[in-house]
Each structure stands twice: as C-alpha cells, then as structure tokens.
Amino acid sequence: MCYTPQKMIFLMFFLFHYTSADLTHDVCKQTRDYNLCIETLKTDVYSSGADAKGLARIMIQVARKKAVHNLVYVRKLMIQNPQNPDFKQCLQVCYDDYHLIVTAFIPNALKSLSSSSPFDAAVSVLHSADQVSNCQETNCVKLSSNLNDKCNEYADFTQLVVDVIRTV
C-alpha cells in the first residue's frame, strides 16, 4: 500500500490525536472524579497533545487559578468588612494561606514536576490543601459559608490533581 505525503500527514495527525484523547481518558479513569477530570482537561487547548506529565501540569495550573480566585475573593471580603476585628483577623489568616499557596506551594509543585519528581509535586499540592484547612479552622467559615464552600472546593480539587500527578 502506497501513501502520498498528504495521506501520511493526515494519518499521523489522526493517530496522534486519537492517542492523546485515549491518554486523557486513561488518566482520568484513574482519578476519584472522572467527569471533573475530563471537563477540566478538555477546557485546556494543550491537553490534546499532552503526555501524562503535561496533563498533570495542566491540572496544577488549574489549581493555581482556583487558589488565585479564592485569594481575590478573600481580599474582597477584607475590604467589605473592615470594622469587624474577628472577621478581619481570620480573613487575614485565609489571605496569608492562599498567598502562600499561590506563591510557594503551587510553583514548587510545577518545579518538582518539571524536574521529574512527581512525588514531590504531589506533596506540594497536598500541602496547599492543608493550608486551606487552616483557613477553615478559623471563624471565617462561620461568618462566610461561601468562603467555606470555596475552601472545600479547592481542597477537593487538589485531591483530583494529586490523582493525575500519580499517573506520571
């Protein structure tokens, strides 16, 4: 059977795309939330050509986006509630925790993944979830159920991220 160069290019593209899609599904099948994993990875344009390490990187970057979103949310609450000293103090704890996640834990996870240390990357992501639990232990969650929901969502998502990292 003789293939023209155009047919070879099409065939290579088809096989590459099919293999990448299969990898995404195979990786997500190994997680605790297949649907959220697929949904998250399919929204990133680079996921279709990514290997397992690339998929893990995408998930870590999404976790960072979620943490940044929560950091901004906490900052808004701080601005909206300057008179309540208890609320202000606990919000400062939450702000500091999310700031640490965004500036230290997530960058460390990405760096560890890049240097072929998926275990260390997973540990960094799990430490970021621990930081969120510190925020939840303060009185803030009593004063803002929405903040508690956001913290829970982030902590749950980090578990999914670690599941993906484990496939590397």
Salt bridges, closest charged atoms under 4 A:
ASP130 OD2 - HIS127 ND1 3.98
GLU153 OE2 - LYS66 NZ 3.40
ASP163 OD2 - ARG32 NE 2.83
ASP163 OD1 - ARG166 NH1 3.71
